Amino acid sequence: MHNHNIDITKNIRTIEILKSNLLSEVAFLYEIMAHAKIADEEKEETISNIIALSYILAHKLSINHNTLEKKVNAKLTKGGDQ
């Protein structure tokens, strides 16, 4: 039983770190978008980090990647209109 509590605590800590990293990447994206001369490669890298962190966070929250991809594709099909 003690190991189960450690696993839950570790998972919660990991989720909090992922959330923090995701927020940092979004903040960095805002920062680099404010500068006109930032290379597209840096913007692409930051956006890909945001997407990757989102998938990792979804996995930690027990969200199925196939379900997530279907929802993302549905939003993309709508053209981003929410």
Backbone as JSON Lines, residues from 0, in Angstrom:
{"i":0,"aa":"M","n":[0.83,-1.2,0.0],"ca":[0.0,0.0,0.0],"c":[0.87,1.25,0.0]}
{"i":1,"aa":"H","n":[1.97,1.2,0.71],"ca":[2.86,2.35,0.8],"c":[3.41,2.72,-0.58]}
{"i":2,"aa":"N","n":[3.78,1.73,-1.39],"ca":[4.3,1.99,-2.73],"c":[3.26,2.64,-3.63]}
{"i":3,"aa":"H","n":[2.01,2.28,-3.44],"ca":[0.92,2.87,-4.22],"c":[0.83,4.37,-3.94]}
{"i":4,"aa":"N","n":[0.96,4.76,-2.68],"ca":[0.93,6.18,-2.32],"c":[2.11,6.92,-2.92]}
{"i":5,"aa":"I","n":[3.27,6.29,-2.96],"ca":[4.45,6.9,-3.56],"c":[4.23,7.1,-5.06]}
{"i":6,"aa":"D","n":[3.63,6.1,-5.73],"ca":[3.34,6.22,-7.16],"c":[2.38,7.38,-7.44]}
{"i":7,"aa":"I","n":[1.35,7.51,-6.64],"ca":[0.39,8.59,-6.83],"c":[1.07,9.94,-6.62]}
{"i":8,"aa":"T","n":[1.86,10.05,-5.58],"ca":[2.58,11.29,-5.3],"c":[3.53,11.62,-6.43]}
{"i":9,"aa":"K","n":[4.25,10.63,-6.92],"ca":[5.18,10.84,-8.03],"c":[4.43,11.29,-9.28]}
{"i":10,"aa":"N","n":[3.29,10.67,-9.56],"ca":[2.49,11.03,-10.73],"c":[1.96,12.47,-10.62]}
{"i":11,"aa":"I","n":[1.51,12.84,-9.44],"ca":[1.02,14.21,-9.23],"c":[2.16,15.2,-9.42]}
{"i":12,"aa":"R","n":[3.32,14.89,-8.91],"ca":[4.49,15.77,-9.07],"c":[4.85,15.89,-10.55]}
{"i":13,"aa":"T","n":[4.84,14.78,-11.27],"ca":[5.15,14.8,-12.69],"c":[4.15,15.65,-13.46]}
{"i":14,"aa":"I","n":[2.88,15.53,-13.13],"ca":[1.84,16.33,-13.79],"c":[2.07,17.81,-13.51]}
{"i":15,"aa":"E","n":[2.41,18.16,-12.28],"ca":[2.66,19.56,-11.94],"c":[3.87,20.1,-12.71]}
{"i":16,"aa":"I","n":[4.91,19.29,-12.86],"ca":[6.09,19.71,-13.63],"c":[5.71,19.9,-15.09]}
{"i":17,"aa":"L","n":[4.94,18.97,-15.65],"ca":[4.5,19.1,-17.04],"c":[3.67,20.36,-17.25]}
{"i":18,"aa":"K","n":[2.76,20.65,-16.33],"ca":[1.95,21.86,-16.43],"c":[2.83,23.11,-16.39]}
{"i":19,"aa":"S","n":[3.8,23.1,-15.52],"ca":[4.72,24.23,-15.41],"c":[5.54,24.4,-16.69]}
{"i":20,"aa":"N","n":[6.04,23.3,-17.23],"ca":[6.81,23.35,-18.47],"c":[5.95,23.83,-19.63]}
{"i":21,"aa":"L","n":[4.71,23.39,-19.68],"ca":[3.8,23.8,-20.73],"c":[3.54,25.31,-20.65]}
{"i":22,"aa":"L","n":[3.29,25.79,-19.45],"ca":[3.07,27.21,-19.26],"c":[4.31,28.03,-19.64]}
{"i":23,"aa":"S","n":[5.48,27.53,-19.29],"ca":[6.73,28.21,-19.65],"c":[6.91,28.29,-21.16]}
{"i":24,"aa":"E","n":[6.6,27.2,-21.85],"ca":[6.73,27.19,-23.31],"c":[5.75,28.17,-23.97]}
{"i":25,"aa":"V","n":[4.53,28.24,-23.45],"ca":[3.55,29.19,-23.99],"c":[4.03,30.62,-23.75]}
{"i":26,"aa":"A","n":[4.54,30.88,-22.55],"ca":[5.07,32.21,-22.25],"c":[6.24,32.54,-23.17]}
{"i":27,"aa":"F","n":[7.11,31.57,-23.42],"ca":[8.25,31.8,-24.3],"c":[7.77,32.07,-25.72]}
{"i":28,"aa":"L","n":[6.73,31.38,-26.16],"ca":[6.17,31.62,-27.49],"c":[5.68,33.07,-27.6]}
{"i":29,"aa":"Y","n":[4.98,33.55,-26.59],"ca":[4.54,34.95,-26.59],"c":[5.74,35.89,-26.67]}
{"i":30,"aa":"E","n":[6.78,35.56,-25.93],"ca":[7.98,36.4,-25.91],"c":[8.64,36.45,-27.29]}
{"i":31,"aa":"I","n":[8.82,35.3,-27.92],"ca":[9.5,35.31,-29.21],"c":[8.63,35.9,-30.31]}
{"i":32,"aa":"M","n":[7.32,35.8,-30.18],"ca":[6.44,36.41,-31.18],"c":[6.48,37.93,-31.1]}
{"i":33,"aa":"A","n":[6.87,38.47,-29.96],"ca":[6.96,39.92,-29.79],"c":[8.17,40.5,-30.52]}
{"i":34,"aa":"H","n":[9.1,39.64,-30.89],"ca":[10.3,40.08,-31.59],"c":[10.18,39.72,-33.07]}
{"i":35,"aa":"A","n":[10.3,40.7,-33.91],"ca":[10.07,40.51,-35.34],"c":[11.12,39.62,-36.01]}
{"i":36,"aa":"K","n":[12.33,39.59,-35.48],"ca":[13.42,38.92,-36.19],"c":[13.77,37.54,-35.61]}
{"i":37,"aa":"I","n":[12.84,36.9,-34.98],"ca":[13.08,35.55,-34.46],"c":[12.9,34.57,-35.61]}
{"i":38,"aa":"A","n":[13.83,33.65,-35.73],"ca":[13.8,32.66,-36.81],"c":[12.58,31.76,-36.68]}
{"i":39,"aa":"D","n":[12.04,31.37,-37.84],"ca":[10.9,30.45,-37.86],"c":[11.25,29.15,-37.14]}
{"i":40,"aa":"E","n":[12.49,28.73,-37.25],"ca":[12.91,27.47,-36.61],"c":[12.69,27.52,-35.1]}
{"i":41,"aa":"E","n":[12.95,28.65,-34.47],"ca":[12.74,28.77,-33.03],"c":[11.25,28.74,-32.69]}
{"i":42,"aa":"K","n":[10.44,29.39,-33.52],"ca":[8.98,29.35,-33.32],"c":[8.46,27.92,-33.48]}
{"i":43,"aa":"E","n":[8.95,27.24,-34.53],"ca":[8.53,25.86,-34.78],"c":[8.94,24.95,-33.62]}
{"i":44,"aa":"E","n":[10.14,25.14,-33.11],"ca":[10.63,24.33,-32.0],"c":[9.76,24.54,-30.76]}
{"i":45,"aa":"T","n":[9.41,25.77,-30.49],"ca":[8.6,26.07,-29.31],"c":[7.2,25.5,-29.44]}
{"i":46,"aa":"I","n":[6.6,25.66,-30.62],"ca":[5.26,25.1,-30.82],"c":[5.28,23.58,-30.76]}
{"i":47,"aa":"S","n":[6.32,22.97,-31.31],"ca":[6.41,21.5,-31.23],"c":[6.6,21.05,-29.78]}
{"i":48,"aa":"N","n":[7.32,21.83,-28.98],"ca":[7.45,21.52,-27.55],"c":[6.09,21.58,-26.85]}
{"i":49,"aa":"I","n":[5.29,22.58,-27.2],"ca":[3.96,22.72,-26.6],"c":[3.09,21.51,-26.96]}
{"i":50,"aa":"I","n":[3.14,21.1,-28.21],"ca":[2.35,19.94,-28.64],"c":[2.82,18.67,-27.94]}
{"i":51,"aa":"A","n":[4.14,18.47,-27.9],"ca":[4.69,17.27,-27.25],"c":[4.32,17.24,-25.77]}
{"i":52,"aa":"L","n":[4.49,18.36,-25.08],"ca":[4.13,18.41,-23.66],"c":[2.64,18.14,-23.46]}
{"i":53,"aa":"S","n":[1.82,18.61,-24.38],"ca":[0.38,18.36,-24.28],"c":[0.07,16.87,-24.39]}
{"i":54,"aa":"Y","n":[0.75,16.19,-25.3],"ca":[0.54,14.75,-25.44],"c":[1.04,13.99,-24.22]}
{"i":55,"aa":"I","n":[2.18,14.39,-23.7],"ca":[2.72,13.73,-22.5],"c":[1.78,13.95,-21.32]}
{"i":56,"aa":"L","n":[1.29,15.17,-21.17],"ca":[0.36,15.47,-20.09],"c":[-0.93,14.66,-20.25]}
{"i":57,"aa":"A","n":[-1.42,14.58,-21.46],"ca":[-2.63,13.78,-21.72],"c":[-2.41,12.33,-21.31]}
{"i":58,"aa":"H","n":[-1.24,11.8,-21.65],"ca":[-0.92,10.41,-21.28],"c":[-0.93,10.25,-19.75]}
{"i":59,"aa":"K","n":[-0.32,11.2,-19.05],"ca":[-0.28,11.13,-17.58],"c":[-1.66,11.26,-16.97]}
{"i":60,"aa":"L","n":[-2.57,11.92,-17.69],"ca":[-3.95,12.07,-17.22],"c":[-4.86,10.95,-17.72]}
{"i":61,"aa":"S","n":[-4.23,9.91,-18.3],"ca":[-4.93,8.73,-18.81],"c":[-5.88,9.05,-19.96]}
{"i":62,"aa":"I","n":[-5.5,10.01,-20.77],"ca":[-6.27,10.33,-21.97],"c":[-5.65,9.58,-23.13]}
{"i":63,"aa":"N","n":[-6.45,8.82,-23.82],"ca":[-6.0,8.0,-24.93],"c":[-5.53,8.89,-26.08]}
{"i":64,"aa":"H","n":[-4.34,8.59,-26.62],"ca":[-3.78,9.4,-27.71],"c":[-4.66,9.37,-28.96]}
{"i":65,"aa":"N","n":[-5.27,8.23,-29.26],"ca":[-6.15,8.16,-30.43],"c":[-7.36,9.07,-30.27]}
{"i":66,"aa":"T","n":[-7.94,9.07,-29.09],"ca":[-9.07,9.95,-28.81],"c":[-8.65,11.41,-28.91]}
{"i":67,"aa":"L","n":[-7.49,11.71,-28.36],"ca":[-6.97,13.08,-28.41],"c":[-6.74,13.51,-29.85]}
{"i":68,"aa":"E","n":[-6.14,12.65,-30.65],"ca":[-5.89,12.98,-32.05],"c":[-7.18,13.19,-32.83]}
{"i":69,"aa":"K","n":[-8.2,12.39,-32.55],"ca":[-9.49,12.57,-33.21],"c":[-10.08,13.94,-32.88]}
{"i":70,"aa":"K","n":[-9.98,14.34,-31.62],"ca":[-10.51,15.64,-31.21],"c":[-9.72,16.78,-31.85]}
{"i":71,"aa":"V","n":[-8.39,16.64,-31.9],"ca":[-7.56,17.66,-32.53],"c":[-7.88,17.76,-34.01]}
{"i":72,"aa":"N","n":[-7.97,16.6,-34.67],"ca":[-8.29,16.61,-36.11],"c":[-9.66,17.21,-36.38]}
{"i":73,"aa":"A","n":[-10.62,16.96,-35.52],"ca":[-11.96,17.54,-35.68],"c":[-11.88,19.06,-35.58]}
{"i":74,"aa":"K","n":[-11.07,19.55,-34.65],"ca":[-10.92,21.01,-34.5],"c":[-10.21,21.58,-35.72]}
{"i":75,"aa":"L","n":[-9.22,20.87,-36.24],"ca":[-8.49,21.35,-37.42],"c":[-9.4,21.34,-38.65]}
{"i":76,"aa":"T","n":[-10.28,20.35,-38.75],"ca":[-11.22,20.26,-39.85],"c":[-12.18,21.45,-39.84]}
{"i":77,"aa":"K","n":[-12.54,21.87,-38.65],"ca":[-13.44,23.02,-38.52],"c":[-12.71,24.33,-38.81]}
{"i":78,"aa":"G","n":[-11.41,24.26,-39.0],"ca":[-10.64,25.46,-39.3],"c":[-10.31,26.29,-38.08]}
{"i":79,"aa":"G","n":[-10.33,25.66,-36.93],"ca":[-9.99,26.38,-35.71],"c":[-11.14,27.16,-35.1]}
{"i":80,"aa":"D","n":[-12.32,27.12,-35.74],"ca":[-13.48,27.82,-35.18],"c":[-13.98,27.07,-33.96]}
{"i":81,"aa":"Q","n":[-14.05,27.75,-32.86],"ca":[-14.5,27.11,-31.63],"c":[-15.72,27.81,-31.11]}
